[in-house]
Amino acid sequence: MKVLGIESSCDETGVAIYDSKKGLLLADQLYSQVALHAEYGGVVPELASRDHIRKTVPLIREALAEANLELSDLHGIAYTAGPGLIGALMVGASVGRSLAWGLNIPAVAVHHMEGHLLAPMLEEPAPEFPFVALLVSGGHTLLVHVKGIGDYTILGESLDDAVGEAFDKTAKMLGLGYPGGAVLAKLAEKGEPDVYDFPRPMVRHAGLDFSYSGLKTFALTSWNNSDKSEQSKANIAYAFQEAVVDTLFIKCRRALKALGATRLVVAGGVGANKRLRERLAELDADVFFPRLKFCTDNGAMIAYAGAIRLQAGEKEEAIIQPRPRWSLEELCV
């Protein structure tokens, strides 16, 4: 089954083709809107939607050419239906469902976070079920018990900012621009340890929820009370990143122990963070990451997740109904 996947939940337009019979990714095309939104210091939803309109169909053509296929060679279409920005989701859903209708092939609406969760399945070796998943991105921070496809239990989540959001906002406070998370992580490599002692939010509380808003405030206060030098900026970046990573490490270790689990899957944009990867490698568990380009939003994860669900007999009715809010626990096969 050759499945076209379309991702348009926020500020990346991703299109890919996955062949479930061969177990191969045949094409992968991605366009990032980072430059478009940088001058505004964040994603502008209306501009994001308009850019998806401009880029989706050309990327579909490029993906087909890369895979040496015609539209008539496709067996199904998967598109991100949520969660995400409603206008951006509407573009991908409209194009995907309409194209499937015109080709008389099935379409399936894919949950964005399920796509991230299954992205490591595109690697070798792929993790086996069951496992604990840490989903960390600009919009989500989740710990999930994954027993199988569509069998998800949320163990913990952020009560305020997502971890990627906290990185970007702290970077903006330090004048590092947008998106600043990766810039902050790079700057942290120049930081000196033991200069600042940032708190580890909620690690002494029972449970697996997270909180990052307080860390932003602590970073801002530290910056305002500093000498504003580049070294002070690097020291604050270092301390902030260590606090975030340490918190994630503690919560993952706690989740693995509570479930008696031996496998951890890490996905989402923050999964590309070098320090996080180093720290989680210290866990007494097998830890799986997708390749760096599949940490951020992409069409490959949607094509793969869609292929799995289409093989299970799922298909979307002839409707276009994106869901900006959508819990993983609502999914079922």
NUGUDO-554564 format. One record per residue (C-alpha): residue number from 1; z, x negated, y. Coordinates in steps of 0.001 Angstrom, whole numbers, padded with zeros to 6 digits, m for minus. Layout:
N
+------+---------+---------+---------+
| resi |      zz |      xx |      yy |
+------+---------+---------+---------+
|  NUM |       Z |       X |       Y |
...
+------+---------+---------+---------+
! end
This chain:
333
+------+---------+---------+---------+
| resi |      zz |      xx |      yy |
+------+---------+---------+---------+
|    1 |  000000 |  000000 |  000000 |
|    2 | m001109 | m001490 |  003325 |
|    3 |  001159 | m000237 |  006119 |
|    4 |  000679 | m000658 |  009856 |
|    5 |  003967 | m001025 |  011741 |
|    6 |  004415 | m000342 |  015460 |
|    7 |  007509 | m001406 |  017430 |
|    8 |  007957 | m000222 |  021031 |
|    9 |  011644 |  000559 |  021482 |
|   10 |  012277 | m001584 |  024553 |
|   11 |  010427 | m004524 |  026109 |
|   12 |  008367 | m005935 |  023238 |
|   13 |  005233 | m004427 |  021772 |
|   14 |  004956 | m005435 |  018141 |
|   15 |  002239 | m004561 |  015625 |
|   16 |  002072 | m005833 |  012048 |
|   17 |  000496 | m005001 |  008687 |
|   18 |  002453 | m005328 |  005429 |
|   19 |  000943 | m005120 |  001957 |
|   20 |  003647 | m003784 | m000373 |
|   21 |  001525 | m004364 | m003504 |
|   22 |  001173 | m008075 | m002767 |
|   23 |  004540 | m008335 | m001028 |
|   24 |  002820 | m010081 |  001886 |
|   25 |  002745 | m009785 |  005639 |
|   26 | m000968 | m009691 |  006448 |
|   27 | m000787 | m009680 |  010244 |
|   28 |  001810 | m009970 |  012981 |
|   29 |  001084 | m009475 |  016682 |
|   30 |  003664 | m009440 |  019481 |
|   31 |  003575 | m009061 |  023241 |
|   32 |  006745 | m009661 |  025271 |
|   33 |  007388 | m008030 |  028647 |
|   34 |  009990 | m010616 |  029708 |
|   35 |  007913 | m011916 |  032608 |
|   36 |  007276 | m008362 |  033814 |
|   37 |  010972 | m007466 |  034016 |
|   38 |  012335 | m010865 |  035089 |
|   39 |  011859 | m010262 |  038803 |
|   40 |  013978 | m007100 |  038548 |
|   41 |  016809 | m008782 |  036644 |
|   42 |  016559 | m006358 |  033729 |
|   43 |  014329 | m003914 |  031876 |
|   44 |  012754 | m001213 |  034045 |
|   45 |  012107 |  001681 |  031620 |
|   46 |  009090 |  003134 |  033430 |
|   47 |  007370 | m000251 |  033636 |
|   48 |  008157 | m000871 |  029976 |
|   49 |  006521 |  002410 |  028955 |
|   50 |  003402 |  001734 |  030994 |
|   51 |  003014 | m001727 |  029521 |
|   52 |  003349 | m000378 |  025969 |
|   53 |  000511 |  002025 |  026798 |
|   54 | m001659 | m000908 |  027871 |
|   55 | m000840 | m003170 |  024943 |
|   56 | m000378 | m001053 |  021791 |
|   57 | m003988 | m000206 |  020927 |
|   58 | m005357 | m003703 |  021721 |
|   59 | m002624 | m005211 |  019518 |
|   60 | m003552 | m002839 |  016680 |
|   61 | m007139 | m004091 |  016935 |
|   62 | m005930 | m007717 |  016904 |
|   63 | m003713 | m007109 |  013872 |
|   64 | m006582 | m005519 |  011944 |
|   65 | m008815 | m008455 |  012809 |
|   66 | m006129 | m010939 |  011745 |
|   67 | m005778 | m009170 |  008386 |
|   68 | m009570 | m008763 |  008054 |
|   69 | m009137 | m005005 |  007621 |
|   70 | m010590 | m001797 |  008995 |
|   71 | m008598 |  001278 |  009967 |
|   72 | m009913 |  002948 |  006819 |
|   73 | m008151 |  000280 |  004709 |
|   74 | m004695 |  001426 |  005824 |
|   75 | m002569 |  003580 |  003515 |
|   76 |  000219 |  004470 |  005921 |
|   77 |  001621 |  003974 |  009404 |
|   78 |  005216 |  003283 |  010409 |
|   79 |  006544 |  003419 |  013945 |
|   80 |  009905 |  002968 |  015602 |
|   81 |  011325 |  006406 |  016416 |
|   82 |  014702 |  005253 |  017741 |
|   83 |  017117 |  004251 |  019004 |
|   84 |  015716 |  002862 |  022238 |
|   85 |  014211 |  003818 |  025584 |
|   86 |  012763 |  007306 |  025282 |
|   87 |  009559 |  006564 |  027203 |
|   88 |  008883 |  003366 |  025291 |
|   89 |  009584 |  005070 |  021969 |
|   90 |  007251 |  007914 |  022912 |
|   91 |  004336 |  005504 |  023286 |
|   92 |  004635 |  003963 |  019825 |
|   93 |  005417 |  007296 |  018181 |
|   94 |  002476 |  009017 |  019850 |
|   95 | m000006 |  006315 |  018938 |
|   96 |  001314 |  005909 |  015389 |
|   97 |  001582 |  009581 |  014473 |
|   98 | m001739 |  010495 |  016090 |
|   99 | m003542 |  007632 |  014367 |
|  100 | m002120 |  008675 |  011009 |
|  101 | m003232 |  012241 |  011647 |
|  102 | m006750 |  011098 |  012507 |
|  103 | m006965 |  008897 |  009417 |
|  104 | m005356 |  011559 |  007180 |
|  105 | m002749 |  009123 |  005890 |
|  106 |  001063 |  009492 |  005861 |
|  107 |  003268 |  008307 |  008713 |
|  108 |  006975 |  007534 |  008702 |
|  109 |  009468 |  007297 |  011560 |
|  110 |  011541 |  004111 |  011246 |
|  111 |  015039 |  003478 |  012557 |
|  112 |  014939 |  000390 |  014784 |
|  113 |  018203 | m001039 |  013439 |
|  114 |  017144 | m000473 |  009835 |
|  115 |  014108 | m002576 |  010662 |
|  116 |  016365 | m005391 |  011879 |
|  117 |  018659 | m004965 |  008893 |
|  118 |  015751 | m005372 |  006449 |
|  119 |  014000 | m008217 |  008321 |
|  120 |  015597 | m010891 |  006072 |
|  121 |  013823 | m009211 |  003139 |
|  122 |  010636 | m010845 |  004458 |
|  123 |  012103 | m014264 |  003628 |
|  124 |  012522 | m016236 |  000403 |
|  125 |  014973 | m015864 | m001113 |
|  126 |  015634 | m012288 | m000028 |
|  127 |  019215 | m010987 | m000191 |
|  128 |  020147 | m008638 | m003003 |
|  129 |  022093 | m005399 | m002534 |
|  130 |  024902 | m004809 | m001803 |
|  131 |  025759 | m006892 |  001260 |
|  132 |  027492 | m006814 |  004623 |
|  133 |  025130 | m006851 |  007614 |
|  134 |  025922 | m008106 |  011096 |
|  135 |  023432 | m006579 |  013540 |
|  136 |  023677 | m008286 |  016914 |
|  137 |  021220 | m007619 |  019719 |
|  138 |  020956 | m006715 |  023386 |
|  139 |  021699 | m003089 |  022630 |
|  140 |  023814 | m003127 |  019464 |
|  141 |  026697 | m004880 |  017758 |
|  142 |  027348 | m003467 |  014301 |
|  143 |  028962 | m004466 |  011030 |
|  144 |  027423 | m002413 |  008217 |
|  145 |  028104 | m002114 |  004500 |
|  146 |  024672 | m001924 |  002894 |
|  147 |  024670 | m000616 | m000683 |
|  148 |  020927 | m000004 | m000802 |
|  149 |  017996 |  001325 |  001210 |
|  150 |  019294 |  004269 |  003210 |
|  151 |  022880 |  003814 |  001998 |
|  152 |  024680 |  002475 |  005056 |
|  153 |  028286 |  002684 |  006192 |
|  154 |  029194 |  001429 |  009655 |
|  155 |  032321 | m000699 |  009391 |
|  156 |  032683 | m001637 |  013042 |
|  157 |  030824 | m001618 |  016356 |
|  158 |  031242 | m002618 |  019973 |
|  159 |  033364 | m000245 |  022020 |
|  160 |  031605 | m001303 |  025231 |
|  161 |  028896 | m003925 |  025766 |
|  162 |  026700 | m005142 |  022948 |
|  163 |  026985 | m008872 |  022365 |
|  164 |  023469 | m009615 |  023629 |
|  165 |  024142 | m007542 |  026723 |
|  166 |  027334 | m009525 |  027352 |
|  167 |  025381 | m012790 |  027057 |
|  168 |  022725 | m011626 |  029528 |
|  169 |  025208 | m010223 |  032052 |
|  170 |  027355 | m013357 |  031952 |
|  171 |  024249 | m015477 |  032415 |
|  172 |  023318 | m013380 |  035434 |
|  173 |  026817 | m013915 |  036916 |
|  174 |  026246 | m017655 |  036588 |
|  175 |  022863 | m017415 |  038287 |
|  176 |  020856 | m018238 |  035157 |
|  177 |  018262 | m015493 |  035616 |
|  178 |  016944 | m012886 |  033174 |
|  179 |  016949 | m012785 |  030246 |
|  180 |  019735 | m015301 |  030383 |
|  181 |  021294 | m015219 |  026927 |
|  182 |  019184 | m018028 |  025496 |
|  183 |  019536 | m020038 |  028722 |
|  184 |  023322 | m019669 |  028603 |
|  185 |  023374 | m020820 |  024972 |
|  186 |  021328 | m023901 |  025885 |
|  187 |  023590 | m024668 |  028842 |
|  188 |  026656 | m024321 |  026604 |
|  189 |  025502 | m027430 |  024701 |
|  190 |  026371 | m029452 |  027826 |
|  191 |  029808 | m027877 |  028162 |
|  192 |  033084 | m029654 |  027559 |
|  193 |  035583 | m028180 |  025076 |
|  194 |  039177 | m027367 |  026029 |
|  195 |  038443 | m026897 |  029736 |
|  196 |  038625 | m023097 |  029532 |
|  197 |  040466 | m020995 |  026979 |
|  198 |  038716 | m017633 |  026723 |
|  199 |  040386 | m014766 |  024821 |
|  200 |  039142 | m013501 |  021456 |
|  201 |  039058 | m009722 |  022075 |
|  202 |  040433 | m007380 |  019402 |
|  203 |  040871 | m010030 |  016693 |
|  204 |  044562 | m009175 |  016433 |
|  205 |  043797 | m005473 |  016079 |
|  206 |  043307 | m003955 |  012666 |
|  207 |  039746 | m002909 |  011990 |
|  208 |  036304 | m004311 |  012653 |
|  209 |  035368 | m003026 |  016116 |
|  210 |  034360 | m005347 |  018959 |
|  211 |  034812 | m005486 |  022730 |
|  212 |  033011 | m007803 |  025154 |
|  213 |  033489 | m006341 |  028634 |
|  214 |  036729 | m008271 |  029109 |
|  215 |  035010 | m011561 |  028340 |
|  216 |  032519 | m010927 |  031138 |
|  217 |  035383 | m010363 |  033573 |
|  218 |  037134 | m013521 |  032354 |
|  219 |  033918 | m015504 |  032841 |
|  220 |  033429 | m014137 |  036349 |
|  221 |  037015 | m014927 |  037336 |
|  222 |  036687 | m018429 |  035925 |
|  223 |  033475 | m018987 |  037867 |
|  224 |  034910 | m017653 |  041126 |
|  225 |  037907 | m019985 |  040779 |
|  226 |  035810 | m023038 |  039871 |
|  227 |  034256 | m025717 |  042081 |
|  228 |  030836 | m024094 |  041427 |
|  229 |  029447 | m027352 |  040020 |
|  230 |  026809 | m027471 |  037298 |
|  231 |  029373 | m028954 |  034939 |
|  232 |  031771 | m026070 |  035595 |
|  233 |  028937 | m023666 |  034873 |
|  234 |  028247 | m025437 |  031574 |
|  235 |  031957 | m025439 |  030701 |
|  236 |  032200 | m021687 |  031284 |
|  237 |  029025 | m021103 |  029225 |
|  238 |  030528 | m023168 |  026404 |
|  239 |  033861 | m021325 |  026453 |
|  240 |  032179 | m017915 |  026644 |
|  241 |  029855 | m018629 |  023719 |
|  242 |  032689 | m020041 |  021603 |
|  243 |  034762 | m016902 |  022210 |
|  244 |  031873 | m014612 |  021267 |
|  245 |  030912 | m016585 |  018167 |
|  246 |  034514 | m017000 |  017033 |
|  247 |  035082 | m013248 |  017336 |
|  248 |  031975 | m012493 |  015276 |
|  249 |  033034 | m015057 |  012663 |
|  250 |  036531 | m013579 |  012333 |
|  251 |  035245 | m010016 |  012001 |
|  252 |  032579 | m010976 |  009441 |
|  253 |  035145 | m012848 |  007367 |
|  254 |  037455 | m009848 |  007541 |
|  255 |  034687 | m007442 |  006448 |
|  256 |  033622 | m009633 |  003528 |
|  257 |  037212 | m009963 |  002340 |
|  258 |  037940 | m006243 |  002668 |
|  259 |  034911 | m005311 |  000549 |
|  260 |  035068 | m008230 | m001838 |
|  261 |  031497 | m008985 | m000774 |
|  262 |  029744 | m012317 | m001237 |
|  263 |  026590 | m011781 |  000849 |
|  264 |  026177 | m011503 |  004621 |
|  265 |  022902 | m010609 |  006346 |
|  266 |  022591 | m011432 |  010055 |
|  267 |  019843 | m009843 |  012140 |
|  268 |  018960 | m008966 |  015724 |
|  269 |  018132 | m011128 |  018737 |
|  270 |  021524 | m012847 |  018881 |
|  271 |  020987 | m013862 |  015257 |
|  272 |  018781 | m016623 |  016688 |
|  273 |  021793 | m018204 |  018412 |
|  274 |  022191 | m021742 |  017077 |
|  275 |  025979 | m021858 |  017401 |
|  276 |  026381 | m018499 |  015632 |
|  277 |  024265 | m019733 |  012725 |
|  278 |  026327 | m022910 |  012458 |
|  279 |  029625 | m021025 |  012511 |
|  280 |  028678 | m018331 |  010002 |
|  281 |  027463 | m021015 |  007612 |
|  282 |  031151 | m021913 |  007242 |
|  283 |  031915 | m018564 |  005590 |
|  284 |  032681 | m018455 |  001882 |
|  285 |  029584 | m016338 |  001285 |
|  286 |  025809 | m016510 |  001013 |
|  287 |  024468 | m015948 |  004539 |
|  288 |  020903 | m014753 |  005152 |
|  289 |  018956 | m014869 |  008420 |
|  290 |  015393 | m013840 |  009238 |
|  291 |  013161 | m016525 |  010714 |
|  292 |  013673 | m016913 |  014462 |
|  293 |  010648 | m014858 |  015523 |
|  294 |  011852 | m011930 |  013404 |
|  295 |  015302 | m011908 |  015024 |
|  296 |  013953 | m010300 |  018182 |
|  297 |  012051 | m006988 |  018132 |
|  298 |  008844 | m007203 |  016118 |
|  299 |  006330 | m005098 |  014240 |
|  300 |  006803 | m006894 |  010906 |
|  301 |  010248 | m005436 |  010297 |
|  302 |  008945 | m001930 |  011068 |
|  303 |  005947 | m002349 |  008761 |
|  304 |  008234 | m003543 |  005940 |
|  305 |  010871 | m000818 |  006416 |
|  306 |  008113 |  001781 |  006690 |
|  307 |  006436 |  000566 |  003495 |
|  308 |  009719 |  000903 |  001584 |
|  309 |  010214 |  004474 |  002808 |
|  310 |  006603 |  005500 |  002240 |
|  311 |  006849 |  004193 | m001331 |
|  312 |  009958 |  006359 | m001755 |
|  313 |  007845 |  009404 | m000880 |
|  314 |  008966 |  009892 |  002709 |
|  315 |  006555 |  011026 |  005383 |
|  316 |  006829 |  012463 |  008868 |
|  317 |  005590 |  015941 |  009625 |
|  318 |  002854 |  016310 |  012239 |
|  319 |  005327 |  016039 |  015110 |
|  320 |  006221 |  013385 |  017667 |
|  321 |  009981 |  013334 |  018024 |
|  322 |  011518 |  009992 |  019092 |
|  323 |  015320 |  009732 |  019149 |
|  324 |  016867 |  007499 |  021833 |
|  325 |  020242 |  007850 |  020053 |
|  326 |  020278 |  007699 |  016276 |
|  327 |  023045 |  006531 |  013954 |
|  328 |  022208 |  004400 |  010936 |
|  329 |  024485 |  006585 |  008855 |
|  330 |  022144 |  009551 |  009349 |
|  331 |  019473 |  007857 |  007250 |
|  332 |  018832 |  008780 |  003641 |
|  333 |  016060 |  008197 |  001139 |
+------+---------+---------+---------+
! end
